[in-house]
Amino acid sequence: MSVTIPTQQNRKAKVLVVDDDKIVLRAASEILSREGYQVVAIDDAVEGLSACKDPTIDVACLDIKMPNLSGMDLLKAFKQSRPDVEVIMMTAFATVETAVEAVKGGAYDYLTKPFENIDVLSLAVGRAAEKKSLRDRTKVLEEALSARNQFEDLVGQSGQMRSVFKLVETVSYSTATVLIQGESGTGKELVARAIHFRSPRKDKPFVAVNCSALTDTLLESELFGHMKGSFTGATNNKKGLFEAADGGTIFLDEIGDIPAATQVRLLRVLQEGEVKRVGANDTLKVDVRVIAATNVDLTKAKEQGKFREDLFYRLNVITVQLPPLRDRPEDIPLLAQHFLKIYATKVGKKVTSITPAAMEALTTARWVGNVRELENCLERAVVLSAGEQVELEELPPEIRNNQRGGGDIEVFSLAHLPYAQAKKLAMRAFERRYLSALLERSSNNVSMAARAAGVDRSNFRRLLKQYEVGGRTMKGNDMDDEGDFDEAANG
């Protein structure tokens, strides 16, 4: 399944303007059209009612006082038929009561006519369009997560992960031993669980053990059990994990770290289907499916004499290769939304989306720790988040800056991406850095910075919003978020 995430960079928002004052209607249409929005202008409220069902409308600007039907009635109609549309109310008769009524009715903003300047309307529409776009992107990601065939917590829509899902479905119904290979943090245990819970053994135990976390003696005791008095501290008979997993599945994580003596005993379990407790004379029959995982190259370990060849072939019946996260950047938005939802629920916060700049930083990061590192990053961001969106500044510094030595995004950090995507991200990084430096030199004075850039003030403010530059340090940070730097610079 391929997921396309809509953005306001894919297209300009479509704006409906309904006002019985034809002068205001024409002025509003010209202002918004000049900003690149698709505008539908209607001077009759009843006719505007039919536009409420138009599925292509993103933002509606409605006059409050109109004959036959009021703007409040239109607002109510929109919230019933198109609740996703952001509505801006406009009036020449502003009162606190009507403003409160509009906000309670679901209006995004409330503007007083005549407008203070031509930017007021376009900035309000820009903010509304940005909110609509962010909600649309989040909805697409949520739908993609819901449609991932319930692969436990395995998330992805890249070609590599679709191949993994297909292999998991294929091998689940067999009893063959599976070897899962991949870097640390790629989700090897999740794959093992997905295989188990799709198998006929799903109602039996799933037992997981990290082989590298135990000493040699303790590992044998844990896996195979021991008899009372077999070693110092063995005060009672103990059942091993293979016995505990009888009828089900045992997951041996970091199998490449087990010592030679334990490898011999494990080989016997795989060959004969029986275990012998430490210190016991008799063997016990067990029916256990073995799924092993490693982040080391077992083939190389075998060639170096560090891993038994016969055990290697017993384990390597079916191999599942998990790709590192840096090789599947298209999965990052889906994973990020997945973890966002988990931790927002866990900590009780209404954080529902990730801003474009923050998502860009997540997508370009190299994620040495893979999915586990991304999960930790989103948990941190949710805890730090002060609003409904994860902002760029709420990501860890190394992810937020995505740089070594304080420059632009380096080529090395983009080398794992396709050329077109890497070029686009590098250009955006340059543009954001340029705008930040320009603002800093101008003491956060937008007009001064715009003149230095040779860009008109309205377009410059639009660029600042698009690249999320300036933030709370800049006065008058009410901007819409569209446009390309070159287009804006050319007027």
ChimeraX attribute file (.defattr): number of C-alpha atoms within 10 A of each C-alpha:
attribute: neighborCount
match mode: 1-to-1
recipient: residues
	/A:1	11
	/A:2	11
	/A:3	16
	/A:4	11
	/A:5	16
	/A:6	16
	/A:7	18
	/A:8	19
	/A:9	13
	/A:10	9
	/A:11	13
	/A:12	17
	/A:13	25
	/A:14	17
	/A:15	25
	/A:16	23
	/A:17	26
	/A:18	31
	/A:19	25
	/A:20	18
	/A:21	13
	/A:22	14
	/A:23	10
	/A:24	18
	/A:25	17
	/A:26	15
	/A:27	12
	/A:28	22
	/A:29	20
	/A:30	14
	/A:31	17
	/A:32	22
	/A:33	15
	/A:34	11
	/A:35	19
	/A:36	15
	/A:37	21
	/A:38	18
	/A:39	20
	/A:40	16
	/A:41	18
	/A:42	20
	/A:43	18
	/A:44	17
	/A:45	24
	/A:46	16
	/A:47	12
	/A:48	22
	/A:49	18
	/A:50	12
	/A:51	20
	/A:52	23
	/A:53	14
	/A:54	13
	/A:55	11
	/A:56	13
	/A:57	20
	/A:58	24
	/A:59	25
	/A:60	29
	/A:61	27
	/A:62	28
	/A:63	29
	/A:64	27
	/A:65	17
	/A:66	19
	/A:67	11
	/A:68	8
	/A:69	16
	/A:70	15
	/A:71	25
	/A:72	20
	/A:73	13
	/A:74	24
	/A:75	28
	/A:76	17
	/A:77	17
	/A:78	24
	/A:79	17
	/A:80	12
	/A:81	13
	/A:82	17
	/A:83	14
	/A:84	17
	/A:85	25
	/A:86	26
	/A:87	30
	/A:88	26
	/A:89	24
	/A:90	26
	/A:91	21
	/A:92	13
	/A:93	10
	/A:94	14
	/A:95	11
	/A:96	8
	/A:97	8
	/A:98	16
	/A:99	19
	/A:100	12
	/A:101	13
	/A:102	23
	/A:103	15
	/A:104	10
	/A:105	15
	/A:106	17
	/A:107	24
	/A:108	21
	/A:109	18
	/A:110	21
	/A:111	20
	/A:112	17
	/A:113	12
	/A:114	11
	/A:115	15
	/A:116	10
	/A:117	8
	/A:118	14
	/A:119	18
	/A:120	16
	/A:121	19
	/A:122	23
	/A:123	21
	/A:124	20
	/A:125	28
	/A:126	26
	/A:127	21
	/A:128	24
	/A:129	27
	/A:130	24
	/A:131	19
	/A:132	20
	/A:133	19
	/A:134	21
	/A:135	18
	/A:136	17
	/A:137	21
	/A:138	20
	/A:139	17
	/A:140	16
	/A:141	22
	/A:142	15
	/A:143	12
	/A:144	20
	/A:145	21
	/A:146	11
	/A:147	11
	/A:148	17
	/A:149	11
	/A:150	11
	/A:151	20
	/A:152	12
	/A:153	16
	/A:154	22
	/A:155	23
	/A:156	26
	/A:157	21
	/A:158	18
	/A:159	14
	/A:160	16
	/A:161	18
	/A:162	16
	/A:163	14
	/A:164	19
	/A:165	22
	/A:166	10
	/A:167	15
	/A:168	21
	/A:169	14
	/A:170	12
	/A:171	18
	/A:172	20
	/A:173	15
	/A:174	11
	/A:175	16
	/A:176	16
	/A:177	19
	/A:178	24
	/A:179	25
	/A:180	23
	/A:181	22
	/A:182	18
	/A:183	18
	/A:184	18
	/A:185	19
	/A:186	21
	/A:187	21
	/A:188	26
	/A:189	19
	/A:190	14
	/A:191	22
	/A:192	27
	/A:193	23
	/A:194	21
	/A:195	26
	/A:196	26
	/A:197	19
	/A:198	17
	/A:199	20
	/A:200	15
	/A:201	19
	/A:202	17
	/A:203	12
	/A:204	16
	/A:205	16
	/A:206	21
	/A:207	17
	/A:208	18
	/A:209	18
	/A:210	15
	/A:211	24
	/A:212	16
	/A:213	13
	/A:214	15
	/A:215	12
	/A:216	16
	/A:217	13
	/A:218	14
	/A:219	20
	/A:220	24
	/A:221	23
	/A:222	19
	/A:223	25
	/A:224	25
	/A:225	23
	/A:226	24
	/A:227	19
	/A:228	15
	/A:229	13
	/A:230	16
	/A:231	13
	/A:232	7
	/A:233	8
	/A:234	14
	/A:235	12
	/A:236	11
	/A:237	16
	/A:238	16
	/A:239	16
	/A:240	20
	/A:241	18
	/A:242	28
	/A:243	21
	/A:244	20
	/A:245	21
	/A:246	18
	/A:247	19
	/A:248	24
	/A:249	29
	/A:250	26
	/A:251	26
	/A:252	23
	/A:253	24
	/A:254	21
	/A:255	23
	/A:256	22
	/A:257	19
	/A:258	23
	/A:259	18
	/A:260	14
	/A:261	11
	/A:262	15
	/A:263	20
	/A:264	13
	/A:265	16
	/A:266	19
	/A:267	17
	/A:268	14
	/A:269	21
	/A:270	18
	/A:271	10
	/A:272	10
	/A:273	17
	/A:274	20
	/A:275	23
	/A:276	20
	/A:277	23
	/A:278	23
	/A:279	15
	/A:280	14
	/A:281	8
	/A:282	9
	/A:283	11
	/A:284	13
	/A:285	14
	/A:286	18
	/A:287	17
	/A:288	24
	/A:289	24
	/A:290	22
	/A:291	28
	/A:292	25
	/A:293	26
	/A:294	20
	/A:295	19
	/A:296	16
	/A:297	11
	/A:298	19
	/A:299	15
	/A:300	11
	/A:301	15
	/A:302	16
	/A:303	11
	/A:304	10
	/A:305	11
	/A:306	16
	/A:307	21
	/A:308	18
	/A:309	15
	/A:310	13
	/A:311	17
	/A:312	18
	/A:313	11
	/A:314	17
	/A:315	22
	/A:316	19
	/A:317	11
	/A:318	16
	/A:319	16
	/A:320	21
	/A:321	17
	/A:322	19
	/A:323	17
	/A:324	21
	/A:325	25
	/A:326	23
	/A:327	15
	/A:328	18
	/A:329	21
	/A:330	19
	/A:331	20
	/A:332	24
	/A:333	20
	/A:334	23
	/A:335	22
	/A:336	24
	/A:337	20
	/A:338	21
	/A:339	19
	/A:340	25
	/A:341	20
	/A:342	16
	/A:343	20
	/A:344	20
	/A:345	14
	/A:346	11
	/A:347	12
	/A:348	11
	/A:349	16
	/A:350	15
	/A:351	21
	/A:352	19
	/A:353	22
	/A:354	25
	/A:355	17
	/A:356	18
	/A:357	21
	/A:358	19
	/A:359	20
	/A:360	18
	/A:361	19
	/A:362	24
	/A:363	23
	/A:364	24
	/A:365	23
	/A:366	21
	/A:367	19
	/A:368	15
	/A:369	17
	/A:370	18
	/A:371	21
	/A:372	15
	/A:373	16
	/A:374	22
	/A:375	20
	/A:376	14
	/A:377	19
	/A:378	27
	/A:379	22
	/A:380	16
	/A:381	24
	/A:382	30
	/A:383	16
	/A:384	14
	/A:385	19
	/A:386	14
	/A:387	13
	/A:388	15
	/A:389	19
	/A:390	25
	/A:391	22
	/A:392	22
	/A:393	16
	/A:394	20
	/A:395	23
	/A:396	15
	/A:397	11
	/A:398	11
	/A:399	21
	/A:400	20
	/A:401	19
	/A:402	22
	/A:403	17
	/A:404	12
	/A:405	8
	/A:406	9
	/A:407	12
	/A:408	19
	/A:409	23
	/A:410	15
	/A:411	12
	/A:412	10
	/A:413	17
	/A:414	21
	/A:415	13
	/A:416	17
	/A:417	19
	/A:418	11
	/A:419	11
	/A:420	9
	/A:421	12
	/A:422	18
	/A:423	14
	/A:424	10
	/A:425	19
	/A:426	19
	/A:427	15
	/A:428	19
	/A:429	21
	/A:430	14
	/A:431	19
	/A:432	21
	/A:433	17
	/A:434	15
	/A:435	21
	/A:436	19
	/A:437	15
	/A:438	19
	/A:439	22
	/A:440	13
	/A:441	13
	/A:442	16
	/A:443	13
	/A:444	17
	/A:445	15
	/A:446	22
	/A:447	17
	/A:448	16
	/A:449	24
	/A:450	21
	/A:451	13
	/A:452	14
	/A:453	15
	/A:454	14
	/A:455	19
	/A:456	17
	/A:457	17
	/A:458	19
	/A:459	24
	/A:460	25
	/A:461	25
	/A:462	25
	/A:463	25
	/A:464	25
	/A:465	22
	/A:466	22
	/A:467	20
	/A:468	20
	/A:469	21
	/A:470	19
	/A:471	13
	/A:472	8
	/A:473	10
	/A:474	14
	/A:475	11
	/A:476	12
	/A:477	17
	/A:478	19
	/A:479	25
	/A:480	25
	/A:481	24
	/A:482	28
	/A:483	20
	/A:484	15
	/A:485	21
	/A:486	9
	/A:487	9
	/A:488	17
	/A:489	15
	/A:490	10
	/A:491	11
